[in-house]
Amino acid sequence: MYSEQKQALAAELSFKHPAVLAVSGSAGSGKTALLAALLPVLKSRGLKVGVIREADDLRLPAETDRLHEAVDLRLPAETGRYLLTEQFRLNEQDLLALFERHGYDLVLLEGFGDSGWAKIEVVRSSVSPVGTAFQPMAIVGDVPGADFALDDPAALADWIENQMPSL
């Protein structure tokens, strides 16, 4: 129901609506590492991919350096791109509207495990042997029954591209 309303509104406003997929999982499961490996693969296929990361504060921990490199964040003086450094009270719909206006094909949401967005879940046996997401479309990890291995971003990219018309 909600998805149909969103699509109807996007069509009415002439927005190109990107596919949206959440990458959820427990803290330390490897969400950021997976995205850092997946983004270059998707971009090499000609997709314009954005990332929205759930964060409790504005610090950019060292563990996210590879992710920031993968999404081409640079200083404004170097490239004309901007990194917001003040906290804003924007919801995910506000952020997605920015991606819509700029013609993104896919937006990956890091976190958002409790959201209603379609999601894949990263599960690492050393962190949590079972997933926590409600009905993920796929499981990426090192647990029995995982749909994709953590070290195979190309296979996951293939699957995401095939899912995009319905995301």
Steps between C-alpha positions, in 0.01 A plus 500: 500500500765753608725408207214553254428844649868595477520388135183689410629818664840468329332453161276800562799719592707368207776378731722214400453276802809297588483145625550491878654212692594494868813315611430407860671290764637501852778740596830354384342265246676659204240733345750778432765261364241339272387837365860612446559188287161510325492868396792485253350190335161667454657826381719314248177372344385854433262535793481826691486383862445703817529401864308618803658390825317487830711677761455604861752781476708692249835331557639314202666195658818364346313181402301698242798643307465242218128571473563873469757436227256274315232771487748762378468747787757776456563845635291765322811688382621191315188384319203725566335227706384571852502306823247627752666545837208636699226286641171536318165352591430341163310177475582228250231625260667844491834340426356271232345804331852640456609182325186501284567853383854410398415190296635221719423144392541339841515617860644266761395565858758386754312390809125566497434146625165601647385687191247381247751515213600184318818376662788263494655402829866454579553217751842402633516192722758656733264793571155345493424152366147599396358802324282762659323651198139419427475310171820610323505441126845342531763421761865583443743336739690201623207316658337181368229584250642842404408601147831680435850489647646815650793485256295475177369850423469421127238229563310730734517781240354264238212417731436866591488598131245225437290617796507870412179515295306378804684688776 
